Amino acid sequence: MILPKALMLGAQLLMPVAATVSDTVPQLDVEQVCDGIAKQGGVTFRDPAIAQEKKNCLQSEQSIRDELVKQWSSFSPADRMSCVNEARMGGESSYTELLTCLEMARDVRAMREQQKEGAPPPDKAAPTTGPRPRH
């Protein structure tokens, strides 16, 4: 039967990710995404600015990774696992994408907690004057 074999393979693929996500920031290969970003801005593939753009991107990604190291333990394990899986999806990885995902998940969770406690959502805090008339 093919289905149990597929399930076993799927479980094997997920287990290494789950084991590495919990305590430390993962190592992502940002080379491919930075190469693509650099080439998007170049006039030709031999444009000398491409190398500098790629270098700038790699430095930016390293800086964001350093920030992730500082903040990693403040994010929930479930969010870390989900966001790492998302960041690795599709072949191109980015610490920028990973940090954005983690911050959004944290902020949504905080907003939901505020709503449970009865605090109005940020966009509902200001009084409204009603719908604007259409002309």
N, C-alpha and C positions, 0 to 999 in steps of 0.2 A: 504494500500500500504506500502511495507516494505522500499522502498527507502527514503521517507521523514523522517521516524523514524530513519534510519541510519544516515542521514544528521544531524538531530537534536542531536543525540548522539555524533557524531563527533564534532559538534560545542561546545557542553558542555565540551568535553574533552580538547579542545584547549583553551578555554577561561580562565581557571584558570592559565595555563602556561603563557599566554600572559599578564595577570594582574600582575604576580609576577616577570616577567623578567625585566621590565623596569628600575627600580631604584636601586635595591639591588641585590647583589650576591645571587643566590638561595642556599638553603640548600640541598646538595646532600648526599645520603646515600652511602658513600664510603666503608662501612664495607665489603660488598660482594666482591668488586673488590680487596680489600686488602687481604681478606681471601684467594681468589684464587691465588693471586700473592705469598703469603707466602707458600701456599701448593705446588706450583710448584717447589719450591726450596728444599723442605723437602725430606728426604730419606723415611720416613714413615709418616703417619698422626699423629703419637705420637712423632715425632721428636721435641725436646725442642726448636730447632732453629725457628720453625714455629711461635711460639708466639712472639719472638723478631722481626722476619721479618714482621709480621703483624703490630706490634707496630711501627716499622720504617716506613712502608708504610703509616699508619694513620698519623704519624707526618709529613711526606712529603706532604701528601694531605692537611693537615691543613696549612702548610707553603705556599703552592700554593694558597689556598683559601685566606689567608691573603694578598698575592700579588694581587690577583684578586680584593679584596676590594679596594686596592689603585688605581688600573687601571680601574675599572669598568666603570666610566663615560667617559673614553677616547674611548670606543668602541661604534660603532653605535648601536642604538636600534634594527635595523633589524638583525644585526650580533649577538647581544646578544640573541634575540629570537631564531634564527636559531640554534646557537651553543648550547644553553641550551636544546632545543628539541633533538638535536643530542646526547648530553651527557647523556640524560635520556633514550634514545632509547635502547632497548634490556635488560633492567633490571639492568645493572651494570653501576653505575655513577662514574665519576672521574673528579676532578678539573683539573688534568693534561690534560685530553682530552679537557675539556672546554677551558682552557687557550690556548692550542695549536690551537684549532679551531678559537678562537677570533683573535689570533696573525696572523694566516694565512689569514683570511678574511681581516684584516686591511692592511696587507702587499700587498695582491693582489690588493686591492683598490688603494693603493698608487702607485703601479707599473702601473696600468691602467691610473691613472692621469698623471704620468710622460710621458707615451706614447702619451697621448692626447696633451700634451704641446710640443711634438716633441723631447723629450730627448730619446736617444737610450736605449733599455733595457740593463740591466747589462751585459748579455752575448754577446751583440752585440757591446759593447763599445770598446773592444780591436780589433785591426785590425787582420784579418785572412790571412793566406797565401794560402788559398784554400784547397780543399780536399786532403787528403793524398793518395798517390798512393797505390794501392793494389798489393800485391806480390803473 
